[in-house]
Each structure stands twice: as structure tokens, then as C-alpha cells.
Amino acid sequence: MIWEGWNIGAVTVRRVRVDESGVVSVQVKRHGGDPRGVIGMMLAEDGGAVEELQGGMVTGPLAGSIMNLPYLPEPVSIEKALQELNISPDIVLSLGGESFIVYCIREQKVRNMTSSSRCAAGSGEFVLQQFSRMGLSLDEGLKLARNGKHVHLASRCSVHIKSDATHKLNKGECTPADIAYTLCVDLAARIHTLIESTPWKKNHILVSGGMAQNEILVNELRRLLPESKIETRPESTFLEALGAAVAARANGKFTKPAGELLVTRQSRQFEVLTPLSEGIPQVTRLEAGTPPAPYDGMKVLLGIDAGSTTTKAALVELESGRPVASCYLRTHGNPVTAVGKCLDEIKRQVGQYALEIIQTAVTGSGRELVSVAMGNCLSFNEILAHARAASEAHPDVDTIFEIGGQDAKFISLLEGIPVDYAMNDGCSAGTGSFLEEAASSDLKFPVEKIGSAALQADAPLAFGERCAAFINSEIRTALQSGEDQKNILAGLVYSIVKNYLSRVVGTRHIGSTVLLQGGVALNTAVAPAMALLSGRNVIVPRQPELMGCFGAALMARDLIREGKIPVQHLLLDQVERQPMNLQGVFRCGACANHCEIQRIMIGRQTYPFGGLCSRWE
């Protein structure tokens, strides 16, 4: 007689069959976001014959909605497996595709449990994704990693890690073997932190889940926990499914025929949200209008926003405060060079006209470097600069939502003065990179077209707050279910806004007049989503991606009008641009992210530049 247990996880389906004496067979298959389809194929491989099967049980986060079998909670399945194997570790360390769990064990019973955060940077699935990006299977990646050495990678966010790894590979700074090894070792460090944070005896640790096959990770855990016995067993990769099968052996027969083991598919696998088009009436877009035509002698201010990811510059007419010319491009780790390219582009836009620059001001994370390179021009804090630009765009604004490519800010204003602010802490989930990563992976959809497509969606899918690396499986499920691509894209737009409101804004007060700015505001679907989810009317200013440099220019104008600084009389060609030389790099040790910081020399002075936070600004 045969009994079977199923474990339906976020990434993998596991099926174990047992008889009176032990395990008979094991099947482990990745479901690629379609567990129902994979289970259907596994059942079809039986030819529909289950006469020899006496009973079955199912466990796992996706179990109840897919299989018509008695459900067994995962902690209970762990207990049943330990009893079957006659072992009693202090901890069962379950390393799954999307989450890690520390089960605290006493006398083969789960007494407590601690789980990891929902960040893909600390998950097994992320390692597999990065192996795949290098054209490697799991086995190939682990084999290659044996010859690798450790290199420093960003560690706070999976999107930043991916960018860092790609950058190093493209520059030839390391090999795929180094990246593979580093991913495994860094993941072990995260798991070590999780174990150490658990107040429980750690003499004997049993590793379970798919990552138990990762020899490098397990050996690194042994190095980090030298006083613990860290064990993997042949059953480690299917421990929960084994427990379900053992429980089935003790708890009766199938109550459903073979053809009814799968739950009848519901009409929809995802909840649907309000169409984004219904939020359009709550959005006001300030018209850009025609920029002032340049002429000889026109008095202008030069505003620069030197960010870690992008650099922006604009010439703003002194009297009207309106932009005459502007430029937006990637920083590529060199803000001074990026500013130079911006000035060259602005010069091309104004043509032969000799505009008179009466003051220059810079903001952004690279402001000190750029200020020195441009003759110690004015330098302003970016929160103040964004607030000044917002007040100019709409005098009554009391709340600013600012979403860029890799960072996001919330600013609360009282009569135009910032009184509270928050920024994302190294997580890309509420930023433009989330949308870019999610849309490019399986959808292969151009970022610049997401807005118009999402606004046409009639039933946006509810993906919720999800890391970009995790949401790919839900996208695949949606595609395999035949969901319209527009509804998927609209769901992604909702997700970026939900992530922003949850992770950046949190419980802070949102005022009555909200301005949405930053490069993501160029996506025409984001503002309606923000309006629908926040319950506020949302204003999108002219050229929302340039608000930082506008604000810097306007702050300079304020100081001129107050008589606090003198005016200058410079042509574009006369703006000072000292050369910038890279003297080397070092790793910041202030947190686990270990950001690479550049040592940049301008003139005779060396300055630090880089990192995900403002520590080295």
C-alpha cells in the first residue's frame, strides 16, 4: 500500500510516496508560476491510475487552493518527518525559494519559529535567477562557484545586487564564478544573521528545502557557526512532503477519485482592482507650455541635480522662472563628466545665442563634487530644492511624492517649508527600477509604453506589495492563465504605488494638496494609481523629472533677490569645469551593504562619492 504527500511551495512542487517501510519515490519539479499545470502533468504521468494509493495529504502556502487533499500545516509536516526519521535537532532551517524559516524544535515538536523578511536579496530563488542571467543552471552555477572568490556586491536589495553584479562583469572586474560564489556566501551570511537573532539552542541544525543542495552555502554556515552541528540529509530537499506522506499513512484514504485531485479552477486566480482610468479625473497635469525663446543677453540661472543614478540640468529664465533648455541623462558613476555632457547638450539647444548665466546652483547626492568642479558654485540640500520647486509649481502644495529610478522621497510641507520627510532605505520596491525590472523580465515590455497600456486595462490584477524579484512568478502565473497583458501592466503600476505608500510614506500624514514628481511621474498611469490608493487629488508638475534642478535654480534666485549673493555674468562656455580624476575606490563598512565609494580628485582635493545612502554626500 502506498500513501503520498505533496508540498506546493512558491517555487517548487514536491511529491513523496511512502509505504509501510519508508520512502518509495520522490518527485521535485519547479513550477515556474504555474503549480496547477505542473501538478496536472505529474498526475497525468500516472495515467490516471491511483488504485494502489491509499491516501494523501498536502502542505505548503499554495496547497489549499489547488489540491483536493487534507491540508497539513507546514510545522506539523516538519514534526511528522522528524518522527519518521527518528531525529530531534534543535533547529530545522527551512531554506525555500522565497522565504527562510527557523523552526525551533524540542522533543520533535515545533515550539517556535522565526521567518526572514520578504526581500528577494535574501532568498534562494534570487540566487537561481542570477545564475540564469549568466546562462547557468543551478548545478552549473554551484559547480562554477567552487572556483570563485568573494567580491563585494550591494546587499540591501535584489535589484541593486543585480545591477552591481552586471556592472562588475561588464567591466571585467570579476568572473561569473566570483559572482556565483559571492551570491552563495552572502546568502549564508543573511541566514546566519537570522539564526543568531533566534533565541534558541543551536547545537544541532538540520537544513531542509531546495537550498540544502547548495554545498557552498552550507559550508559557509558551518564556518560561521563552528560550534553547531549543521546537517543535511538525503530527505532534506523534500522534508515537508515526507511529513505530509507520513501523516497520510496514519490518517485514512483518499476521499476523491484521481480525476478530482485538482481543485476546479476558479474563473480568476487574481483579484482585480479599479481600472486606472477611473483615477484620471483626480489628476491635474500642469501644462508645460512653450519655453521662452532664447535671445542674446537673456538672463538665466543654471540649476543642476547631480544624482547617483541620473544627472539633470536646466537653464531657467530669471524673471519668469521658466526653463529655457534642459538635459536629463545617466550619471554612470561620474557626476562631473555627466554635468559636462548636460552643459554640452544645453549649449546645442540654445544654439548661437549668448545667454547670460547670473548664478549656478547644484543639488543631489553629487552636489559637493560638482560644486567644487564648477568653481564652488552654490550647493543646496535636495529636500529643500525639491520643496522649493514644488512650492513654485503650486503654492498650496503640502505633500510631495517623489519617485525616481532607484530612490523615493516623501516630503511634508507647512507653508512651503519642509517639516517632515522620509526616504527609501536601499529597497527598490517603491521606485522606478521595480517597474522596469518587473516589466522587462517576462513581459519584455518597453518601459516608456507602460503608462498608456496600463490606462487601457479594464481589470488590473492585484499583485500587492511584492519585491521585483518575487513578482516575476506571479507575472508568469498571470500570463499562463491567459490574463491580458494590459491588466498585468496595470497591476504592476498599482504595486509600485502600494510599495511606495507602505515602505516610504508609512503612517505619515498625507496632506490635501499632493504633488507627484520624479522620473516615474512621466509614466501617465502612476498618478491615477496614486490618486486611487491615497484617496487624494494628485498634481503632476511640468517636467516632473527636473524638479531638483529647478529648485536649485529658484533657491539661487531667492538669494539674489534678498541681496545675499552677488550676480555673475557668464556665458555657457565660461562656466568653470575642472577635470575630475578617479583616485581609487573603497568599501563603506557602515552597514551590510558594503557600497563601493569612489575617491575623486578635483583640483588638489579628494572627495568621496557613491553609495545608496547619504553618508558620503
N, C-alpha and C positions, 0 to 999 in steps of 0.2 A: 504493500500500500504506500501511496505517495501523497505528501502534502506540500504545498508551495507557499512561499512568502514573497511579496512584492514591496519594493521601496521605490517610490516615484519621487525623485528629487528635482531640484531646479534645473539640473543639467543632465542627469543620467537616470535611466530606468534599470533597476536590478531585480532579478528573479532567481530565487533559490528553491530547489526541490530537495526534500528530505524524506527518508524512510525511517523505520524504527531504529536503525543503527547509526544514522548520520546523513551527511550531505550526499545527494545523488548527482545533482547537476547545478551549474551556475551560469546565468546569462547576464552580461553587463553591456548596455548599449547607451550611447549618448543620443538624446532625443532632439537636439537642435531646435528646441522651442515647440516641438510637436509630439509631446508624450503620448497622446491618444493614438496618433498614427503609428508610432513605433510599437506600442503595446499591441495594436491591431495586427501588425506584421508578425510579432512574436507569437501571438495566438494562432495566426494563420499557418505558421510553420509547424504547428502541432497537427495540422489537417483537421482541426475542429474536434479531435478526439481527446477527451479528458476522462474517459471511463476509469482509468487507473488512478486518477486523482481523487482523494477522499475529502480534501478541504483546503482552504486557503485564507490568508489574511493579507492586508495591505497597510503600509505605513508610509510616511513622507508628507511633505507640505502640500502636494498636489493630489493626494490619494483619493479623498472622498468624492471629488467632483468627476473622477474618471472611471473608477472601477466599482462594480457591484460586489464588493467583498467586505467582510467585517473589518473595521478600522482599528488599528493598534497604534497608540501614541508612540512616538519615537523613543522617549525614555524607557517605556515598558519593553519595547523591542530590544533595546540595549540590555536590559536586565535579563530577558529570556535568553539572549545569545550568550551572556556571561555564564548563566546557569548551565547551558548546554555544553560550553567549553570547560566548565568547572574551573574558572579563574576569577579572581577578585582583585583587580587593580585598584589603586587609589583614585585614578582618573582615567576616563575614556576620552581621548581627544579626537573628536569627530571633525575631520577636515573635508568639508564638502565643496561643491563648486562655487556657491555664492555666500556661504557662511561657515564659520568655525564655532564649535560648541565644546566647552569643557564640562563634561559630566562628572560630578563629584560622587564617588562610589564608596559605600561601606556595606560589607556583607552582601555583595552582589545586588545592591539596591541603589538607585539614583537618589541621593539625598539633597543635591543642589545642582545648579547649572549656571554657567556664565557663557554668554554668546558675544561674538565680535560685532563691531559696528557694521553698518550696511554700506561700506566703502569698498569698491572693487579693487582698490590698491592692496587690500589685504584679503584676497580670495584666490582659490585655486583656478577658477575659470579665467581670471585675468592672466595668469601665467600661461595657460593654454592659448589664449588669444594672442599674446605676444610671440609665442613660439610660431603660431600660424602666420603672423605678419612676416616672420623671417623664413617662411616656407618650410617649417619644421613640424612634424607630428610630435606628440608627447614623448614617445620613445626616442625619437631622433634628437629632440631638444635636450632631454636628460642625458643622453649619451654624449652629445656635444659639450654639455656643461661641465663634464668631468675634466675637460682640458682648459676650462676658462679660469679667469682670475676676477677678483672683485673690483668693480668700478662704482663710483658714486652716481646714483640716479636720484632724481626727485622722488620723494616717498609719500607725500601727502595725498596725492590724487592720481588715479589711473591715467587720466588724460595727460597730466604733466609728465608722468613716468614715460608714457608712450612717446611724447614729444622729445623728451630728454634722450631716450634710447635711440630714436631715429636720428636726432641731431649728431650724436656721437658716432653712430655707424656711418652716416654720410660724410663726416669729416675724417673718417679713418682713425678715430681716437681709440677704438676698441674693436673687437671681433664679435660676431654672433655668439661664439662660445662664451665670451665675457658677459654679454647681456643675459644669456640663459643662466649662467652660474649666479650672477648678481640677483636676478629675479627670485631664484630659489632661496638664496641666503637671506635676502632682505625679508622675504615672506616668513622665513623661520624666525627672524628677529621679532616680527609682529606677533607671531604665535607665542613666542617666549614671553613677550610683554603681557599677553592675555593670560597665560598660565600663572605668571608671577602675581598678577592682580587678583587671582582667585585664592581666597584664604582657606586652603585645604592641603592636606598632606600630599606630597608629590613623590613618594619613594618609588612607586611603580606606575608608569603611564603607558596605557595601551593606545596606539594610534589606529584610527579607523577612517574610512572614507577613501575617495579616489586618490588623494594626495599621499596616502600611505605608501604608494608606489614610488614616490619621489625620494630616491635614496639620498640625494644631496641635502634635501630639506631635513630629512630625519637625522642624518649625521650631524648637521649643524645644530639641531635641537639637542642632540647628545652632548655636543661641545658646550652649548650654552647652559645645559642643566647636568653638570657632571655627576651630581650626587643622586640623580634619578635614573632608574632603570626604564629606558624607553624602548618599548617592544612593538614590533609589527608581526602579525601572524598571517598565514595563508587566507584566513577568513576576514582580514582587516577591511578589504575593499567592499565586502558585502555584509557587514556585521548586522545592520538593521534588518535587511531582508532575511537573513538567517533567523534572527529573533522572531520575525513575523511567521516564518515557516514552522518554527518550533512551537509557537503559540497555536498555530492552526492544527498541528498534530495533537494537541491536547484539548482542542475545543471544537470538535464536530466536523460536519461535512459541508460541502457546497450547498447553498440554497438556490443557486441559479444555474441553468444549463450553460454550456460553453458559449453559445451564441449571445448570451446576455451578460457576460462578464464586464463588458464596457458599458458605462452609463450612457444612455441615449444622449446624443449631442444636443445641447441647448441651441436655440436659434441664434444666440450670440454668445461668444466667450468673453467679451469685454462689455463693461458698462459704457454707455455713451453720454457725452456731455452736450451742453448747449452749443449750437453752431456759433462759431466765432463771429460770423456776420452779424449776429444779434447784438454784439458789443460795439459795432461801428458807431451807432448814434451817441455812445458815451465817450467818443474820442474826438478831440479837436486837434486838427493839424494846422499849425500856424504856417501861413503861406510864405515861401521863401522870397518871392518877388524877384524882380530883375536887379542884379547887383549894380552898384554905382559904376558908371563907366570911368575908367582911369583917364587922367589927363596930367600934363606936365605941372608939377608943383602941388599936386594933391597931397594933403597932409594925412598920413596914415600911421597906425600903430601896428607893430609886428607882435603877434601872440603865438606862442609855441607851447604845445603839450607833448613833452618827451616821455612817453610811457615805456614800460619794459617790453611790450609787445608791438605797439604801434606808435608812430610819431605823427603829429598833426601840426600844421602851421597855417596862419591866416593873416592877411593884411586887412585891417579894419579901419574904415574911414573915421577920422577923428570926430567930426561933428555929428554924423548920423549913427555911428556905432555899427554900421552895416558892413559885411565882408565884401571886399573888392576882389580878392583872389585867395585860393586856399589849396592845400595839398594834404593827402592822407596816405601814409604808406607804412610798411613794416619796419620795425627798428633793427631787427637782425643782430641784436646784441651790441650795437654801436650807435648810441643816440646822437653823437656829434656828427657822424657821417650821414645819418638819416636826416638830421636837420639841414645839412648842406644840400642834400638832394631835394628836400622840400623847397628850399630857397631857389634852387635852380628851376624847379617847376613853376614856382610863383613868378619868377622873372620871365619865364616863357609866356605865362598867361597875360601879364601886363604889357608885353611887347616893348615897343620903343619908348614908352612914356617914362619920364623921370619923376617917380613918386618920392615924396619926402618923408622918410621914416623919423618921427619925432620921439619915439621911445620903443624899446623892445622889452618884452617880459616873457618869462617861461614858467611853466608848471609841470607837474608829473614827476614820476619817480626818478627821472634822469635830469631834473632841473638844475641841480648844483653843477653837474658836469657841463651841461650846455651853457649855463650862465658864465662859467669861467671861460669856456671856449669862445664865447661871444663878448668878451671884454667886460665880464662881471655885470651883465645886464640884470634887470630886476628878476627876482625869483619869488614865486608865491606858492603856498600850500595848495594842493589840488582840491581839497574840500572847500576852501574859501573861493577858489577860482570857479568851481562848478556852481557854487551857490550864487556868486556874483552874476554869472551868465544866466542862470535860471531867473533871477530877480529882474534882469533886463528883459528877458523874453516874456515874462508875465509877472507884473509887480505883486500880485496877490499869492504867488506860489508859497506853500508852506511845507511841501514834501517833495523830495527829489528821489526818483528811482533811476539809478544809473547802472546800466548793464553793458559791459564791454566784452571783449573776446575771452579774456581769462580772469577778469576780476569784476566785482559788482559792489556798488555802494548804496547805502540808504542815508539820506541827509534830511533832518528835520529843521525847519527854519521858523524863526519868530521875528517878524518884521524884517525879513531879508538876512537875518544873522543866523548862522548855524548854531543850534543849541544841542543837537544830538546827532550822532552818525554811527554807522556800522559798516564793516566791510567783510567780504567772504574770507574765510580762513584757509586758503590753499585748496579749497574744493571747487571744482569747475561746474558742479551740478546746476547752479543758477546763473551760468554765463553762456556766452555765445558758443564757446567751444563744445559745450554739451550738445547743442543743436547741430553743430557741424559734424561732430563725431557720430551722433546717432543717425543722422540722415545719410551720411556718406557710406556707412558700413554695409548694410543690407539693401537699403533703398537706392543707393547710387544716385541720389537726387541733388542737383546743384543748389547750394545754399541760397543763392540770390533769388531763386524762384520759389522758395518755400512759402513765403508770405502770401502770394497771390493764389497758390494752390490750396493752402490751408483755409483761406477765407471762402473757398468754394465748397468746403466739406459740409455735408448735411448731418453727419453723426460722428463727431470727433470721439476717438477712443480714449478711455480713461486709463492712462498708464500710471498715474500717481507720481509720487516723488521717487525717482529712481536714478541711480548713477548711470552715466552714459554707457559704461561697460556692461551693466546688467540689463539695460533696457533692450539691448540687441536681441535677446532671446524672446522678449515679448513682441518685438517687431517681426521676427521670423514667424512666431505663432500667428500673428495677425495676417501676415501675407499668406501663410499656408491655409488659413481659414477663409481666404478669399475676400478679406476686407479691402475696401477701396483705398488706394494709396493716399488720396487726399484726406481721408479720415485719419489715417495713421500720422500724416504730417501735422494735422491739426492737433492730434493728441500729443505730439512732441512739443508743439508750441505751448500747449497747456502745461506740460511737465516743466519746461524751463521756468515758467512763471510761478508754478507751485513751489518749485525748489527755491526760487529767489525769495518768495514771500515767507517760506518756512525757515530757510537757513540764514538769510541775511536780515530780513525785517523782523522776523520772530514776533514777539509780543509788543514791539514798539508801536507807539501811536501813529496812525496814518491820518494826515490832515484832510482838509476838504478840497484843496487845490493841488493836484498831483502832476508833476512834470516828469515825463519819461525821456531819458536821454542816454547817450552812449550809442555805439555802433549797432547794437542789437535793435534799437528803436527804428532802424531803417527797414527792418522786417515788418511789413504792414499788418501782419497778424498778431504781433506781440502786444501792441497797445490794446486792441479789443479784448484779448485774453486777460490782460492786467485789469482792465475795467470790470470784466465779468467776475473775476475772482476776488478782487479787492473791494468791490462794491462802490468804487469811486469813479467819477469822471476823470479822464486822463488827457493831458495836453502833451502833444509832441511838438517840440520847437523846430524852427528852421535848422536844417543841418545838425541834427542831434549828436552826430559823431564828433563835431568840432567844438562842443561847448567848453571844453577845458581851455583851449587856446583863445576862444572868445573871451572867457572870463579873465584870463591873464591880461589880455589887451585892455579890457574895460577897467580892471583894477589899476593899471598904469595910468589910464585917462583920469580916473578919480584923483590919484595923487597929483597929477599935473594941475587939475582944476583947483585943488586945495592948496596949490603953491608949495607942495612938499618936495617936489623933484623938478629939475630943470628939463627943458625940452632939448632934443637933439636935432640935427639937420643932416641926415644921412641918406644916401641913395642905396639901393639894394646891393650894389657892388661894393659899397663902403662898409657894410656890416661886417664886423670882425669875425673871422672864423679861424681860430687857432687849430692846428692839427692835433689829432688825438692818437696816442700810441699805446697799444696794449703791452703792459709790462709783465703780465703773468696772471695767474688765477689762484684762488684758494677756496677751500670749502668752509662754509659757515658751520659752526658746531652748536649753534644756539638751540636747535631742535633736531628731530629725527629726519628732517627733510634734507639736510646737508646740501643746501643750494650752492651752486658754483658762483663765486663772486669774482669779478674781473678787477685787476689793478690797472687803472687807466691813467696815463700821464698826459697832462695838458700844461704846456709851458714847462715849468720846473716842479710842478706839484703833482702828486699821485693821489688819485681818488678811487674809492670802491664803487662798484656798480653791479647791480643784479640782485637776484633773489625774489622769492614770492611775497615777502612782507616788506615793510618799510624800514627794517633795521639798518640797512646800509644806504638809505637815501641821504 
